[in-house]
Amino acid sequence: MPASNRDRSPVRVVVIIVAAIAAICVVLLVSYCVFRRKMKSEGEIGDSINEGQKEDLDLPLFDLATISKATDNFSVKKKLGEGGFGPVYKGTLEDGQNIAVKKLSKNSGQGLNEFKNEVKLIEKLQHRNLVKLLGCCIEGEEKILIYEYLLNGSLDSFVFDQKKGKLLDWPKRFNIICGVVRGLLYLHQDSRLRIIHRDLKASNVLLDKELNPKISDFGMARTFGGDESGETTKRVVGTYGYMAPEYAFYGLFSVKSDVFSFGILLLEILSGKKNRGSDLPQSQNLIGYAWRLWTEGRPLELIESLPEDTAIQPEMLRCIHIALLCVQQSPEDRPTMSSVVLMLNGESTLPQPKHPGFLIDLIPGETVPSSSKDPYSVNYFSITSLEAR
């Protein structure tokens, strides 16, 4: 090889290396600029989304610093509980007002939709038996609802507790029952929107200082137009033990689904037992136990601590009767909440209840029967695809 070629080879190598390094630097610089522009754009979009959400809301907006201070920076000591939406904290504003702070969990895949749903619904609803929404906070990634704080917490903390349950004599229990009925009637019929709650249960009924009930947690609720009566969904959400069979199995929900849940709640208020409790005889659920007592002519044995005052026993018996009408297997057989109001007031004759819609636990390895074309012709079993809460 000529000497001149040997001398030029190192130069070529150097040129190639420098060119490659320069090219890499250019690519990195361009990538960085694109990344910065994208991040800035996403930030502006996020800000505009937050601003758009705020503009759509017709209720007071709280800043995050105020809510953080009210809850001692969301202290564990201030935590009241946790639901499908996220944790709930007790807070105190600077003027001394107590509030309940419902914070969207960052790990909740459905949380944002539930948040928007609850805000849009609750801000339009005003009823003495619904929890009042005071405002919300939308700041950065934080989505927070601020509710009135109810001193006595949730109904389940009374009904299923032997000590606190004694504070609920029959007049108080009957008042709670009537209050829940009025709240549901408002949702189903009397509000501007027709609303199906879809997650009515004892822990979602809160009690004020006079033990008046208020229905809470509208994250799963759905609205309907005037002529619509129900809908089908592939995503079944709610609490196992309170779901109507047609909803749990076929995704069919309507106002009659709420009626079924109310029937379960009514049985729990009357008996002081959970629908799926371990203290029921022969491993029955509460519906099965109540139905057996009814068919055997011993319905009042369902009542927790049956009072000696026999004058109020007919009212208790009427409530058991209404509960069994509400949990009938076929949705068409269940009464509407307006009918339940008349029944509770003794203004309506009660028909005999038909067979209830049982929800029986499957033995491991069993499958749901699928041969029947009629969704109401068989007893019902639990399924594992529920997004239970």
QUIBELJO-V780786 format. One record per residue. RES is the residue in one letter. PHI is phi as a letter, one per 40 degrees, with the letter a starting at -180 (NA if undefined). OMEGA is omega as a letter, one per 40 degrees, with the letter a starting at -180 (NA if undefined). BURIAL is # if it has 24 or more other ideal C-beta (glycine too) atoms within 12 Angstrom, else .. Layout:
[[RES;PHI;OMEGA;BURIAL] [RES;PHI;OMEGA;BURIAL]]
This chain:
[[M;NA;i;.] [P;c;a;.] [A;c;a;.] [S;c;i;.] [N;c;i;.] [R;c;a;.] [D;c;a;.] [R;c;a;.] [S;c;i;.] [P;c;a;.] [V;c;i;.] [R;c;i;.] [V;c;a;.] [V;c;a;.] [V;c;a;.] [I;c;a;.] [I;c;a;.] [V;c;i;.] [A;c;i;.] [A;c;i;.] [I;c;i;.] [A;c;i;.] [A;c;i;.] [I;c;i;.] [C;c;i;.] [V;c;i;.] [V;c;i;.] [L;c;a;.] [L;c;i;.] [V;c;i;.] [S;c;a;.] [Y;c;a;.] [C;c;i;.] [V;c;a;.] [F;c;i;.] [R;c;i;.] [R;c;i;.] [K;c;i;.] [M;c;i;.] [K;c;i;.] [S;c;i;.] [E;c;i;.] [G;c;i;.] [E;c;i;.] [I;c;i;.] [G;d;i;.] [D;c;a;.] [S;c;i;.] [I;c;i;.] [N;d;a;#] [E;c;i;.] [G;c;i;.] [Q;c;a;.] [K;c;a;.] [E;c;a;.] [D;c;a;.] [L;c;a;#] [D;b;i;.] [L;a;a;#] [P;c;i;.] [L;b;i;#] [F;b;i;#] [D;c;a;.] [L;c;a;#] [A;c;i;.] [T;c;a;#] [I;c;i;#] [S;c;i;.] [K;c;a;.] [A;c;a;#] [T;b;a;#] [D;f;a;.] [N;f;i;.] [F;f;a;#] [S;c;i;.] [V;d;i;.] [K;c;a;.] [K;c;a;#] [K;c;a;.] [L;c;a;#] [G;i;a;#] [E;a;i;.] [G;b;i;#] [G;c;a;#] [F;c;a;#] [G;i;a;#] [P;c;i;#] [V;b;a;#] [Y;b;i;#] [K;c;i;#] [G;b;i;#] [T;b;i;.] [L;c;a;#] [E;c;i;.] [D;c;i;.] [G;g;a;.] [Q;c;i;.] [N;c;a;#] [I;b;i;#] [A;b;a;#] [V;b;a;#] [K;b;a;#] [K;b;i;#] [L;c;i;#] [S;c;i;#] [K;c;a;.] [N;c;a;.] [S;c;a;#] [G;c;a;.] [Q;b;a;.] [G;d;a;#] [L;c;i;#] [N;c;i;.] [E;c;i;#] [F;c;i;#] [K;d;a;#] [N;c;a;#] [E;c;a;#] [V;c;a;#] [K;c;i;#] [L;c;a;#] [I;c;a;#] [E;c;i;#] [K;c;a;#] [L;b;i;#] [Q;b;i;.] [H;a;a;#] [R;c;i;.] [N;b;i;#] [L;b;i;#] [V;c;a;#] [K;c;i;#] [L;c;a;#] [L;c;a;#] [G;i;i;#] [C;a;i;#] [C;b;i;#] [I;b;a;#] [E;a;a;#] [G;g;i;.] [E;c;a;.] [E;c;i;#] [K;b;a;#] [I;b;i;#] [L;b;i;#] [I;b;a;#] [Y;b;i;#] [E;c;i;#] [Y;c;a;#] [L;b;a;#] [L;d;a;.] [N;c;i;#] [G;g;a;#] [S;c;a;#] [L;c;a;#] [D;c;a;#] [S;c;i;#] [F;c;a;#] [V;c;a;#] [F;c;i;#] [D;b;a;.] [Q;c;a;.] [K;c;a;.] [K;c;i;.] [G;c;i;#] [K;c;i;.] [L;c;a;.] [L;c;i;#] [D;c;a;.] [W;c;i;#] [P;d;i;.] [K;c;i;#] [R;c;a;#] [F;c;i;#] [N;c;i;#] [I;c;i;#] [I;d;a;#] [C;c;i;#] [G;c;i;#] [V;c;i;#] [V;c;i;#] [R;c;i;#] [G;c;i;#] [L;c;i;#] [L;c;i;#] [Y;c;a;#] [L;c;a;#] [H;c;a;#] [Q;b;a;#] [D;c;a;.] [S;c;i;#] [R;c;i;.] [L;b;i;#] [R;c;a;#] [I;b;i;#] [I;b;a;#] [H;c;i;#] [R;g;i;#] [D;a;i;#] [L;c;i;#] [K;a;a;#] [A;c;a;#] [S;c;i;#] [N;b;i;#] [V;b;a;#] [L;b;a;#] [L;b;i;#] [D;c;a;#] [K;c;i;.] [E;c;a;.] [L;g;i;#] [N;c;a;#] [P;c;i;#] [K;b;i;#] [I;c;a;#] [S;b;i;#] [D;g;a;#] [F;b;a;#] [G;c;a;#] [M;b;a;#] [A;c;i;#] [R;b;i;#] [T;b;i;#] [F;b;i;.] [G;c;a;.] [G;c;a;.] [D;c;a;.] [E;c;a;.] [S;b;a;.] [G;a;a;#] [E;a;i;.] [T;b;i;.] [T;b;i;.] [K;c;a;.] [R;b;a;.] [V;c;i;#] [V;b;i;#] [G;i;a;#] [T;b;i;#] [Y;d;a;#] [G;h;i;#] [Y;b;a;#] [M;c;i;#] [A;c;a;#] [P;d;a;#] [E;c;i;#] [Y;c;a;#] [A;c;a;#] [F;c;a;#] [Y;b;i;#] [G;g;i;#] [L;c;i;#] [F;b;a;#] [S;a;i;#] [V;c;i;#] [K;c;i;#] [S;c;i;#] [D;c;i;#] [V;c;i;#] [F;c;i;#] [S;c;i;#] [F;c;i;#] [G;d;i;#] [I;c;a;#] [L;d;i;#] [L;c;i;#] [L;c;i;#] [E;c;i;#] [I;c;a;#] [L;c;a;#] [S;c;a;#] [G;g;a;#] [K;b;i;#] [K;c;a;#] [N;d;a;#] [R;b;a;#] [G;c;a;#] [S;c;a;.] [D;c;i;.] [L;c;a;#] [P;c;i;.] [Q;f;i;.] [S;f;i;.] [Q;c;i;#] [N;c;a;#] [L;c;i;#] [I;c;a;#] [G;c;i;#] [Y;c;a;#] [A;c;a;#] [W;c;i;#] [R;c;i;#] [L;c;a;#] [W;c;a;#] [T;c;i;.] [E;c;i;.] [G;g;a;.] [R;b;a;.] [P;c;a;#] [L;c;i;#] [E;c;i;.] [L;c;a;#] [I;c;i;#] [E;c;i;#] [S;f;a;.] [L;d;a;.] [P;c;i;.] [E;c;a;.] [D;c;a;.] [T;c;a;.] [A;c;a;.] [I;c;a;.] [Q;c;i;.] [P;d;i;.] [E;c;i;#] [M;c;i;#] [L;c;i;#] [R;c;i;#] [C;c;i;#] [I;c;i;#] [H;d;a;#] [I;c;i;#] [A;d;a;#] [L;c;i;#] [L;c;a;#] [C;c;a;#] [V;b;i;#] [Q;c;a;#] [Q;c;a;#] [S;c;i;#] [P;d;a;#] [E;c;a;.] [D;c;a;#] [R;c;i;#] [P;c;i;#] [T;c;i;#] [M;c;i;#] [S;c;i;.] [S;c;i;#] [V;c;i;#] [V;d;i;#] [L;c;i;.] [M;c;a;#] [L;c;i;#] [N;c;i;.] [G;g;a;.] [E;c;a;.] [S;a;i;.] [T;c;a;.] [L;c;i;#] [P;c;i;.] [Q;c;i;.] [P;c;i;#] [K;c;a;.] [H;d;i;#] [P;c;i;#] [G;c;a;#] [F;c;i;#] [L;b;a;#] [I;b;i;#] [D;c;i;.] [L;c;i;.] [I;c;a;.] [P;d;i;.] [G;g;i;.] [E;c;i;.] [T;b;i;.] [V;c;i;.] [P;c;a;.] [S;b;a;.] [S;c;a;.] [S;c;i;.] [K;c;a;.] [D;c;a;.] [P;c;a;#] [Y;b;a;#] [S;c;a;.] [V;b;i;.] [N;c;a;#] [Y;b;i;#] [F;b;i;#] [S;c;i;#] [I;b;a;#] [T;c;a;.] [S;c;i;.] [L;c;i;#] [E;c;a;#] [A;c;a;.] [R;b;NA;#]]
